[in-house]
Amino acid sequence: MSEETRSDVYAELAAVGPYGVRPGHALITMVEPHPGHEYAYNRWYEDDHYYAGAMAMPWMFAGRRWVATRDLQLLRYPEKSAVAQPVTAGCYISTYWVTDGRYDDHMRWTVAINKRLNRDARVYQDRTHVFTAFQDHEVTVYRDGAAGPRDFHALDHPYAGLVVEVIDAESAGQRAELLEWLRTRHLPKRLAGSPAAMVTVFRPTPLPGDRMTYVKQVEGVDTRLTLLWFLEADPRECWEAYFTGLDGPVGETGLGRVELVAPFVPTIPGTDRYVDKLR
């Protein structure tokens, strides 16, 4: 067995490189199962792919899967989105944390294992990747300062909802300005008194050239920011008060355009809950 799995190499790898708990990188993947394949897709992802295609990989240390039922999909905006066409596309999203400084190591493994899974017919084909990207962490803004869970807890803490916001700046230089405005002014103001405990901000990185062909190359590598709002309440209960109109303040700065604001609730692992409420 040792010869087949090269177990001796694991001891060498464990002795070198970063091994902190900071989520330096993320995989954020929003997917639409093809009509009629919702149940089969859900079972494949939860029973096999979530583990064999993600959590079993080196340096991917936390994950959570979220779902948008039809009523949640209909809350999304803007109607003309550069991320999802139509804006309701992508009823499942999975979020994963990758250890800071281990992106290259993880990518070498993930490309190889997904080629193997595809060869072994363990990749579900009746789905469309709407918004899939590995991303680098930029900043986390907390509502309560040093109190409460940190960002490395976010995918294990039982948050009741997630809002995904995608903003496109006009240029790389404007993205830096936009990030500073978000960090120092906009996000602290919007978080105060809200049901969102934190917002993590990421920027996308290009996928490797040898990625699987069913995943399109990442757009907006130099201009895009992805914000994950972690909620202590169901997004339906607080949408009108806190999450409508997020595009207004961004647009007023002239620094960027909000291309997606989309609410989700966590899936219940091992069940088909919500699958009958996607259409």
N, C-alpha and C positions, 0 to 999 in steps of 0.2 A: 504493500500500500504506500509506503514512504516513497518508493521509486516512482510510482504512478502520480503522486500528488506533489512531489518535491517538498515534502514537509520540512526538510532541513533548511530550505530557503526562508521559511517563515520566521525562524529564530533570528536570522540575519536582518530581515526587514523590520522586525519589532524593535531592534536596537537603534534604529536611525530614523531621523526625520521628525517633523512636528507631530504631537499627539495631544494637543489641547482640546478643549470642549467648545471653543468658539465656532459658530457656524460661518465659516469664511466663504462658503459657497452653497448654492442651492440648485436643485433640479425642480423646476416648476413645469408641470405638463398637463395641459387642458385638452381633453379628448372627447370626441363625439362618437359614440357607437352608432353604427348604421341602423336605420329603422328595422325593427324586427329582431335585432341582435342584442337588445339591452340586457336581458337576463344572462345570456351566454357570455357576453363580454364581462359583466359584473362578476360572475363566478370565476372566469379565467383570471381576471386581475386580482381578485381577493385570495383565491385558492392557490395561485401559482406565481403570477408575475410580480406582485407586490414583494414577495420574498425572493424568488429566484432571480428576478430581474432588477432588484433594487436593494432591499434590506440585507441580503446575504453578501453584498459586495463590500470590499474594503473601504473604510473611511466614510461610508454613508451611515451616520449614526442615529438618525431619527427620521421618522416619516409619518405622514398622515394623509388620508384620502378624504375628499370633500365632494358634495353633490349639490347640484342646483336643480330642484324640482321645477316644474313648469311655472309656478307662480313666482319663484325666485328668478328664473330666466327673464320673465317679463318686466322685472324691475331694472334690468341692465340699461346702461346708456354709455355713449351716445348711440343713436340709431345707426348712423353711418360710422362704423368702427374700422380702424385699420388693423385691428387684431382679430376680430371674429366677423365673418360674413355668412349669414346674418348675425346680428349681435347676440342672438340667443344660442348660437352654436357653441358646443363644448359644455356638456352637462356634468362631466366629472373633471375634477382637478386633483392632482396629487402633488404634495410638497415634501421635499426631502432636504435634510441638512447634510453637508459634507464638511469634514474637518478642515479648518483653515490651513492652507499650505499643502493640501493633499489633492488638489484638483487634478494635476497631471497624472498622479498615481491612480486615482479613481478612474479617470477617463480611459487610460490604457486597459483597465480591467473591464469597464462597462462596454466599450466597443467590442472587445473580444467575446464577452459572455453573450451579448445580444446576437452576434453572428452565430454563435453556437446554438442559442435558443431558436433562432430562425431556421437553422439547418435541421434541428431536431423537431420542427413543427410545433414549437411551444410559443409561438407568437400569433396572437389573434389578429387576423387581417381585416375583419369587417369593422373598421374604426377609422376615424380621421383625426390626425393631430392638428388641432386648431392653434394651439399656442404652447410650444414645447421649447424650453431653453434651459441650459445650465447658466447660472448667474453668479456673479461675485457680490458679496455683501458690501454695502457702502456704510450704512448707519442703522441703528435701531433707536427709536424715540419712544420713551416710556411715559405713560400718563402719571404714574405715581413715583417717579424718581427711582430711588434705590429699593423701594418696597415691592414685593410681589415677585412672580416668576420672571426669569431672564429670557432672552431670546433663545438660548439653547434648550430651555424647557418648553418652548411654545408648541412643539408638535406632540408633546406628551401630556401637557396640561389639558384638562377637559374644557377647552374653550367651546362655546356654543355656536360660534359662527366665524366665518372668514369673509372679508371683502377684498377682492383683488382689484387694484387700480393700476393702470398702465398709462404712462405719460410719455409723449414724444417731444423732445426739444428740437429746435430748428438746426442746431449744430452741436458739436462736442463741447465747444466753449460755453454755449448757453446751458448745456446739461450741467456743467459744474456750478453755474450760477443758480440754476433751478434746484439742485441738490442742497445748496447752502440755504436757500430760501425755505425749502421744505423743513430742513433740520432745525433752523433757528426761529422761524416765525410761524409758518403755516401749520405744521404738525403739532407743535405744543399747544397752539390755540384750539385746534380741532379736537385734540385728545382731552383737553380739560373738561371734566364733568361728563364725559361720554362713556358709553359701554365698551369702548375699545381700550384694552390695557396697554397695547403697544402697536407700533407700526415698524416693520422691518423693510428696508429699502435695498433693492438689488439692481445691478446693471447686467445685461445679458452678455455672454461671451460666445464667440462663434463655435459652432459644432465642428468636430474634426472632419476632414475630407473623407475618411473611411467610415463615416456614420452609416446607419441603415438607410436605405433609399426612401423608405416610407416617412422619414422625418425630414421636413424641409429645412434648409439653412435658416439660421436665425436672422431676423430683420432688426434694424435699429441698434446694432452693436455699439455704435458711437453716440447715439442720441437718446436711447430709451432708458426709462427707469420703471421698475416694477415694485409696487408697494403692497405689502400684505398687512391688512388690519385684522388683528386678533380680537374677537368680540366675546364678552361675557354674557351676552344676550343673543337670542335668536335675531338674525338681521331683519326679519319681518316686523319685529316689535319696535325697532328703532330706526328703520330706514328713512321714514319721512323726516324725522327730527334731526338726524345726524349725517345721512349719506346721500340725500338728494343735493344736487348743486355743487358737487366737488369740482366740477369743471369750471365753475365761475371764477373763483379766486385764481386758479392757475392761468386761465385765459387772460385775466386782467393784468397779470405780470408781463405778458408778452414773451415769456420764457419757454412756453410749451403748450401742447394740446393734450387734453385727456382723451385717450382713445378707447378706454374700457373702464367701467366700474361695474363689478359683478359680485353678487353675494352668493355664499354657499353655506351649507351646514355640514357637520361631520357625518360620514357614513357610519354605520354600525357594523364593524367587521364580522364576517361570517354569516351575514344575513343578506336578503334581497330587499331590505326595507328601502323605500323610495323608488325602486325600479319601475313600479307601476304608475308613478307620478311624474315621469320625465316628459311626456308628450301632451 
